[in-house]
């Protein structure tokens, strides 16, 4: 894909790598549960570096930093994030949602609710693309609908970054 042999396309922004890593880690957390968070995160990163062929470069470093920021943000605000998703996922039981879909939405919802410099439409577009890669086209449609509901409930511009939330 790139001259640095990353399996992730280097034309993608490092935040995309971070979003994918965060989703994968949260997926794993849902399956295994939380023990020693720091140890589990380090094991996950070691595995991800090997599986995805991440090199020691700026792209990988920035992606991993963003993933850690997102994972910690989701942990800190999980109740509010899960409630926002549940509220907009009309007639869907949160716990019965596909694990991939739920965690893709958690990443995007965290950004929309707590990351001012990421416009909500960017979070939604990234989530739909990640869902298509990891879950399927129908999942992308479901995720798009739920996240658009969250976007519409926000008191901020959908297409612009803001200074603070």
C-alpha positions in Angstrom: 0.0 0.0 0.0 2.7 2.5 0.8 6.5 2.6 0.7 6.6 2.1 4.4 4.8 -1.3 4.1 2.0 -0.4 6.6 -1.0 -2.5 5.9 -3.1 0.6 6.5 -3.2 2.9 3.5 -0.8 5.8 4.4 -3.1 8.2 2.4 -5.6 7.8 5.2 -5.3 10.1 8.1 -3.7 8.8 11.2 -7.0 9.4 13.0 -8.5 6.7 10.8 -6.0 4.3 12.1 -6.7 5.5 15.6 -10.4 5.0 15.1 -10.0 1.5 13.8 -7.6 0.5 16.6 -9.9 2.0 19.2 -12.9 0.1 17.8 -10.9 -3.1 17.8 -9.8 -2.7 21.4 -13.3 -1.8 22.6 -14.6 -4.9 20.7 -12.1 -7.0 22.6 -13.0 -5.4 25.9 -16.7 -6.2 25.3 -15.7 -9.9 24.8 -13.1 -10.3 27.5 -14.0 -7.7 30.1 -11.6 -5.4 31.8 -8.8 -6.7 34.0 -5.7 -4.6 34.2 -6.4 -1.9 31.6 -2.8 -0.9 31.1 -1.6 -4.4 30.6 -4.5 -5.3 28.3 -3.9 -2.1 26.2 -0.2 -2.9 25.9 -0.9 -6.5 24.8 -3.5 -5.2 22.3 -1.0 -2.7 20.9 1.7 -5.3 20.5 -0.7 -7.6 18.7 -2.0 -4.8 16.5 1.5 -3.6 15.5 2.3 -7.2 14.4 -1.0 -8.0 12.7 -1.3 -4.7 10.8 2.4 -4.4 10.0 2.7 -1.0 11.7 6.1 0.5 11.4 7.8 2.9 13.8 6.9 6.1 12.0 4.8 9.3 12.5 1.7 7.8 10.9 1.6 4.8 13.3 2.6 6.8 16.3 -0.1 9.4 15.7 -2.7 6.7 15.0 -1.8 4.9 18.2 -1.9 8.1 20.2 -5.3 8.9 18.9 -6.6 5.4 19.6 -5.5 5.7 23.2 -7.2 9.1 23.5 -10.4 7.7 22.1 -10.3 4.5 24.2 -9.7 6.5 27.4 -12.5 9.0 26.4 -14.9 6.1 25.9 -14.0 4.6 29.2 -14.4 8.0 31.0 -17.8 8.8 29.3 -19.2 5.3 28.5 -22.5 5.9 30.2 -23.3 9.0 28.3 -22.0 7.6 25.0 -24.0 4.3 25.4 -27.1 6.3 26.4 -26.9 8.5 23.3 -26.6 5.5 21.1 -29.4 3.6 22.8 -31.7 6.6 22.6 -31.2 7.0 18.8 -31.2 3.3 18.0 -35.0 3.1 18.1 -36.3 -0.5 18.8 -32.8 -1.9 19.1 -31.6 -3.4 22.4 -28.1 -2.0 23.0 -26.7 -5.3 24.2 -28.0 -7.2 21.2 -26.4 -4.9 18.7 -23.5 -6.5 16.8 -20.3 -5.9 18.8 -18.5 -4.4 15.9 -21.4 -2.0 15.1 -21.8 -1.0 18.8 -18.1 -0.1 19.1 -17.9 1.7 15.8 -20.7 3.9 17.0 -19.0 4.4 20.4 -15.9 5.8 18.7 -18.0 8.2 16.5 -20.3 9.1 19.4 -17.4 9.9 21.6 -16.0 12.2 18.9 -19.3 13.9 18.3 -20.0 14.5 22.0 -16.5 15.3 23.3 -14.0 16.1 20.5 -14.6 19.7 19.3 -12.0 19.6 16.5 -13.7 16.7 14.7 -16.9 17.8 12.8 -19.8 15.4 13.4 -20.2 14.6 9.7 -16.5 13.4 9.6 -17.1 11.1 12.6 -20.2 9.7 10.8 -18.5 9.2 7.5 -15.5 7.5 9.1 -17.8 5.2 11.1 -19.8 4.2 8.0 -16.5 3.4 6.2 -15.1 1.4 9.1 -18.4 -0.5 9.4 -18.3 -1.4 5.8 -14.8 -2.7 6.2 -15.4 -4.7 9.4 -19.1 -5.4 9.4 -20.9 -4.9 6.1 -23.0 -2.5 4.0 -26.2 -3.0 5.9 -24.4 -2.2 9.1 -23.2 1.0 7.6 -26.8 2.1 6.9 -27.8 1.3 10.5 -24.8 3.1 11.9 -25.4 6.1 9.7 -29.0 6.4 10.9 -28.2 6.1 14.6 -25.3 8.6 14.3 -27.3 11.1 12.3 -29.8 11.0 15.1 -27.0 11.9 17.6 -25.7 14.6 15.2 -29.1 16.2 14.9 -29.4 16.4 18.7 -26.1 18.3 19.1 -25.8 22.0 19.7 -22.9 22.5 17.4 -22.3 22.8 13.6 -22.4 19.5 11.8 -19.7 20.3 9.2 -17.3 22.5 11.2 -14.8 22.0 14.0 -15.4 24.1 17.0 -13.0 25.4 19.6 -14.7 23.9 22.7 -17.6 21.7 23.5 
